[in-house]
Amino acid sequence: FVNAENSTNLSPSAYHIGDPNCKVAEQDAITIANHYNSLTGYDGGGYGSRNIERRSTSILARVDWHISDKHNLAVRYNFLDAGKDEYVNSASTLLFHGSGYTSVSTTHSVMAELDSRFSSSVFNSLRAGYTRVIDGRDTDAMTPFVTIDRIRDGEKTAVKIGTDGMACSNSLVQNSITLSDYLSINKGSHNITVGTHNEIFTAKVLFVSNANGAYTYDTMADFLASKPSMFQQTIPIGDASTRINTAQFGLFAQDEVWINNFQLTYGVRADIPVIFNTPRENSTFNSHEIAQKYGVATNSKPKSHILLSPRVGFKWYAVPSGDVALTLRGGAGVFTGRIPFVWITNCYSNTGMTQTGYTLYGENIPPFGVSPSGTAGTSANPVIYVADRKFRMPQTFKANLALETTFKGWKMTLEGIYAKSIND
């Protein structure tokens, strides 16, 4: 089976030059574009009407193989290539076309599943998969970002031109390998299931805000006179990309028992989150009194813990049929779910060893297009994220009790649910 789809959606922009609701005059836009072009060789990409595009191309391919009466194999492949223009004006703020960007995403996913029936009471399902996701942002040019807060004193009109500071260096590459196996055994009144589910995950993250520099001018006159009020730039230190390699290993066992009209299900699951690599060392921070006081370090990571999730549930068909049917059901247990490793990724990208940042004002700002280096008035203390070695991933306890009844065609349910965070 093969299915392919292509979708394109175009919608017109608003508040552009030429729109009666836009408060920025065309002559001012021309003046700004010409001066920016003299500084960078790029005119900002235009300022008139444009289309905002959303597109996607997807492919699904699947092969089913009936190997024998005991074995069936299914292999499927998913592909997605999508893009979305990020470009929004307002009545009082004009973005040149080049200040918008396109969020792009490409996904490749392959999954194979082998279902086996070894006997009338023993069944098995084996699954293996690989997924690769590439996210990024496409821009028309790579130039400094300029914000003019007011075209003239007293006016509430602003203009932005150049490459958006959040889009010039922003990408994420994710790889995931999945392997799971489920074995089911029917034995008398018991239906026993044991299995394992494992995911190995790697991510490469690159984000450098304002990598080309970002200038703020109070008025257009200040822009033409090269008098910025503020300048911001983040400068990579070597390879600014960070990598995190993690895994979640899981084992579980469950028994479903039928005793007349009573069904009892009980089991336990064990999940082990593992972080393989270590963040970069920042010896200056690690030797600081705050780090010493709290026992933290940039090159430290949470310990691996076994997260146990015992659960029990029941369903009692007190009155299974007739004019009035009555069912009582309930359960309690601990739930872990997929591990949110994203909580830890900031510890890898914010060690103070991958990039340094500058925020300069007034006379301390270097000439347009020149990166600062040790300039007076800098604000270069990095934001640093650390995790406690005893940090535990989230778990929740949940319990419920419900009464279901059917009376003369009406089905009614009364249910109570209780939840409490164990780790949050």
Secondary structure, DSSP 8 states (H G I E B T S, - for coil): -EEEEEEEEEEE--S-TT-TT--S-HHHHHHHHHHHHHHHS---S--S--EEEEEEEEEEEEEEEE-SSSEEEEEEEEEEEEEEEE----SSEEE-GGG-EEEEEEEEEEEEEEEEE-SSSEEEEEEEEEEEEEEEEE-S----EEEEEESSTT---EEEES--TTTTTEEEEEEEEEEEEEEEEEETTEEEEEEEEEEEEEEEEEE-TTTT-EEEEEEHHHHHTT--SEEEEEEE-S---EEEEEEEEEEEEEEEEEETTEEEEEEEEEEEEEE-S-----HHHHTSHHHHHHT--TT-------EEEEEEEEEEEEE-SSSEEEEEEEEEEEE--S--THHHHHHHH-SSSSEEEEEEEGGGS-STT---SS-TT-----------TT----EEEEEEEEEEEEETTEEEEEEEEEEEEEE-
